[in-house]
């Protein structure tokens, strides 16, 4: 039994962390790069560590390393050697573990908090392409090609101490299934999270029933869900997952803010709902894991942690 099972078996809401790339941006760092937040593994690892710590202080049970866009081909294309690329991927997990241990020693343990789980982040092939295709699935590889692309990063992060893997922002069922097979072969616990274009279909057009039934066959799958998707459709996605699988549902959508591409600014959610208000509804309809993606902050995660501490409330279906 892995550490994440202790959280699942507790029956309490599991609080995930929030955004890394857009949080770096909010703190004044330029993430306009094909490597996105991964470039700060080299340029400013302390900035990454500070954000990890802020999410732990906010109440997160799961802290995900900054390896979403950290791939060996991506680093090599940016001018790094393969050895440097591998070292930076390893460093992403070492930053999480060091930040966790410092936080635990200085604040967490004495304040009665729970020691967080360290997750290795596996973004899709589309993230490496850096062309937005993690939201469309407009690429095609064979199963073996998907496995070859993802294998080395998983091996490095596992060796560096990842306790679970986040297979996230997946637009394609074929890729998620290939990565699931790889993690199953390696004996690694994981969750898988898809981007959706409607409440019934992930980004490549696959129906949620097929997604749920295909991924639920993996014994190491600890949760299935949605991330980096507008929050307005998340409650319906949760209910749809629950029709087809008993695997816990994880959700960590965007903040709900809308980006103005002309003025280059983010504006508030059109319906005026706070992230905590939305999270309460997600919890009610069946989410067992809740966190945030783009534009969410430690303050948002603190609101989710308050829901957890108030008691887990979920409807039956």
C-alpha positions in Angstrom: 0.0 0.0 0.0 1.4 3.4 -1.0 1.2 6.6 1.0 -1.6 8.0 -1.1 -3.7 5.0 0.1 -3.5 6.3 3.6 -5.1 9.5 2.5 -7.8 7.7 0.4 -8.6 5.3 3.3 -9.0 8.2 5.7 -12.2 9.2 4.0 -11.2 12.8 4.0 -11.0 15.1 1.0 -7.5 15.0 -0.5 -6.2 18.5 -1.2 -3.9 18.9 -4.2 -1.7 21.9 -4.9 -2.4 24.5 -7.5 -0.7 26.2 -10.5 3.1 26.5 -10.9 3.6 28.2 -14.2 1.0 30.9 -13.8 2.0 31.4 -10.2 5.6 32.0 -11.2 4.2 34.5 -13.7 2.1 36.3 -11.0 5.3 36.6 -9.0 7.1 38.4 -11.8 8.9 35.7 -13.7 8.7 35.4 -17.4 7.4 32.0 -18.4 7.2 32.8 -22.2 9.4 29.9 -23.3 9.0 26.5 -24.8 10.2 25.0 -21.5 7.6 27.1 -19.6 8.1 26.7 -15.8 10.7 23.9 -16.3 13.3 26.5 -17.3 13.3 27.7 -13.7 14.7 24.4 -12.5 18.0 25.9 -13.8 17.4 29.6 -13.6 15.7 30.0 -10.2 15.0 26.7 -8.3 14.4 28.7 -5.1 11.3 30.3 -6.7 9.9 26.9 -7.4 10.6 25.8 -3.8 8.9 28.8 -2.4 5.7 28.0 -4.3 5.8 24.4 -3.2 6.2 25.6 0.4 3.3 28.1 0.0 1.0 25.3 -1.1 2.0 23.1 1.8 1.4 26.0 4.2 -2.0 26.5 2.5 -2.9 22.9 3.4 -2.1 20.7 0.3 -1.8 17.0 0.9 -0.1 16.4 -2.5 2.8 18.4 -3.9 3.6 17.9 -7.6 7.1 18.5 -8.9 7.9 21.0 -11.7 8.4 18.4 -14.4 5.3 18.8 -16.5 7.2 20.3 -19.4 10.6 18.9 -18.3 11.5 16.3 -21.0 14.9 15.3 -22.3 14.0 16.2 -26.0 12.7 19.6 -24.7 15.8 20.4 -22.8 18.1 19.2 -25.6 16.2 21.5 -28.1 16.8 24.4 -25.7 20.6 23.7 -25.8 21.1 21.4 -22.8 23.0 18.1 -23.0 21.2 14.9 -22.3 23.1 14.6 -19.0 22.0 18.1 -18.0 18.4 17.3 -19.0 18.3 14.2 -16.8 19.9 16.1 -13.9 17.2 18.8 -14.1 14.4 16.3 -14.2 15.8 14.7 -11.1 16.2 18.1 -9.5 12.5 18.8 -9.9 11.7 16.0 -7.4 14.6 16.9 -5.2 13.2 20.5 -4.9 9.9 19.1 -3.7 11.5 16.8 -1.2 13.8 19.4 0.2 11.0 22.0 0.5 8.8 19.4 2.2 11.4 18.5 4.7 12.2 22.1 5.6 8.5 23.0 5.9 7.8 19.9 8.0 10.7 20.7 10.4 9.9 24.5 10.6 6.1 24.5 10.6 4.2 21.4 9.5 4.9 18.9 12.3 4.5 21.3 15.2 1.3 22.6 13.8 -0.2 19.1 13.6 -0.2 18.9 9.8 0.0 15.8 7.7 3.2 15.0 5.9 2.4 15.6 2.1 2.8 13.1 -0.7 5.5 14.0 -3.4 4.1 13.5 -6.9 6.1 13.3 -10.1 4.5 15.3 -13.0 4.1 13.7 -16.4 2.8 16.1 -19.0 1.6 14.8 -22.4 3.5 14.7 -25.6 1.6 17.8 -26.6 3.2 19.7 -23.7 6.7 19.0 -25.2 5.4 20.3 -28.6 4.5 23.6 -26.8 1.9 24.4 -29.4 -1.3 24.0 -27.3 -2.0 20.5 -28.5 -2.5 19.2 -25.0 -5.9 20.8 -25.5 -6.6 19.3 -28.9 -4.8 16.0 -29.1 -3.7 16.9 -32.7 -0.8 14.5 -32.7 -0.4 10.7 -33.3 2.2 8.3 -32.0 2.2 4.5 -31.7 1.9 3.0 -28.2 5.6 2.1 -28.2 6.5 5.7 -29.2 4.4 7.1 -26.4 6.2 4.7 -24.0 9.6 5.5 -25.3 8.9 9.2 -25.0 7.8 9.0 -21.3 9.9 6.1 -20.0 13.1 7.9 -19.0 11.4 10.8 -17.2 9.4 8.3 -15.2 12.5 6.3 -14.3 14.4 9.4 -13.2 11.5 10.7 -11.0 10.8 7.3 -9.5 14.5 6.9 -8.6 14.5 10.4 -7.2 11.6 9.6 -4.8 8.3 10.2 -6.5 5.6 8.5 -4.4 2.9 8.8 -7.0 2.7 10.1 -10.6 0.5 12.8 -12.0 -0.3 11.8 -15.6 -2.1 15.0 -16.4 -3.5 17.4 -19.0 -4.0 14.4 -21.2 -5.9 15.1 -24.4 -5.7 11.5 -25.8 -6.9 8.2 -24.4 -4.3 6.3 -26.4 -1.4 8.2 -24.8 -2.9 7.9 -21.3 -3.4 4.1 -21.7 0.2 3.7 -23.0 1.6 5.6 -20.0 -0.7 3.7 -17.7 0.7 0.4 -19.0 4.2 1.7 -18.5 3.6 2.8 -14.9 1.8 -0.5 -14.2 4.9 -2.4 -15.4 7.1 -0.3 -13.2 4.8 -0.8 -10.1 4.1 2.9 -9.7 1.0 4.4 -8.3 -0.6 7.2 -10.4 -3.6 9.3 -11.2 -4.6 10.3 -14.7 -6.3 13.6 -15.6 -7.7 14.6 -18.9 -8.5 17.9 -20.7 -12.2 18.0 -21.8 -13.9 19.8 -24.7 -17.4 19.0 -23.4 -18.8 17.4 -20.2 -18.9 14.0 -22.1 -15.8 14.1 -24.2 -12.1 14.6 -23.7 -10.1 16.8 -26.1 -9.5 14.1 -28.7 -13.3 13.4 -28.9 -13.3 10.1 -26.9 -16.4 9.6 -24.8 -15.9 9.6 -21.0 -17.4 6.2 -20.7 -14.6 4.7 -22.8 -12.0 6.8 -20.9 -13.3 5.6 -17.5 -13.6 1.9 -18.4 -10.2 1.8 -20.2 -8.2 3.4 -17.4 -10.0 1.6 -14.6 -8.3 -1.6 -15.5 -5.0 -0.5 -14.0 -4.4 -1.7 -10.4 -2.1 1.2 -9.6 -4.6 3.9 -10.7 -5.5 5.9 -7.6 -7.7 8.5 -9.2 -9.1 9.6 -12.5 -10.2 13.1 -13.4 -10.0 16.4 -15.2 -7.6 19.4 -15.1 -6.7 22.5 -17.0 -10.4 22.8 -18.1 -12.9 25.6 -17.6 -14.5 25.0 -14.1 -18.1 25.5 -15.4 -18.3 21.9 -16.7 -16.4 20.1 -14.0 -19.4 19.1 -11.8 -21.0 17.3 -14.8 -17.7 15.6 -15.6 -17.5 14.3 -12.0 -21.0 12.9 -12.2 -20.3 11.3 -15.5 -17.1 9.6 -14.2 -19.1 8.3 -11.3 -21.5 6.6 -13.6 -18.8 4.4 -15.1 -16.1 3.8 -12.4 -15.6 3.5 -8.7 -12.1 4.9 -8.9 -11.8 8.1 -6.9 -12.3 11.3 -9.0 -9.7 14.0 -9.0 -10.4 17.5 -10.3 -8.1 20.5 -10.6 -9.4 22.9 -13.2 -8.4 26.4 -14.0 -9.4 29.3 -11.8 -12.3 30.4 -14.0 -10.6 33.7 -15.0 -10.8 34.7 -18.6 -7.6 35.8 -20.5 -7.9 38.9 -22.7 -5.5 38.3 -25.5 -5.5 41.9 -26.7 -4.9 43.6 -23.4 -2.8 40.6 -22.2 -4.5 40.5 -18.8 -6.6 38.1 -16.9 -10.1 39.0 -15.8 -12.3 37.5 -13.1 -14.7 34.6 -13.5 -17.8 35.8 -15.5 -20.2 34.3 -12.9 -18.3 35.8 -10.0 -18.0 32.5 -8.1 -14.9 32.0 -6.0 -12.8 28.9 -6.4 -13.8 27.7 -2.9 -17.5 28.0 -3.8 -16.9 25.9 -6.9 -14.9 23.4 -4.9 -17.7 22.9 -2.4 -19.9 21.8 -5.3 -17.3 19.5 -6.7 -16.9 17.9 -3.3 -20.6 17.5 -3.0 -21.1 15.7 -6.3 -18.2 13.3 -5.8 -14.7 14.6 -6.1 -12.3 12.9 -3.7 -9.2 14.9 -4.8 -9.5 18.7 -5.4 -6.8 21.1 -6.4 -6.2 23.8 -9.0 -4.5 24.4 -12.4 -3.9 27.6 -14.4 -4.2 30.8 -12.4 -5.1 29.1 -9.1 -3.1 30.2 -6.1 -2.1 29.1 -2.6 -5.1 31.2 -1.4 -7.4 29.0 -3.5 -5.9 25.8 -2.1 -6.3 27.2 1.4 -10.0 27.5 0.7 -10.1 23.8 -0.4 -8.3 22.8 2.7 -10.9 24.5 4.8 -13.5 22.3 3.1 -11.5 19.2 4.0 -11.2 20.3 7.6 -14.9 21.0 7.8 -15.7 17.4 6.9 -16.2 15.5 3.7 -19.8 15.7 2.3 -20.7 13.8 -0.8 -24.0 12.9 -2.5 -24.9 9.3 -3.4 -25.7 8.4 -7.0 
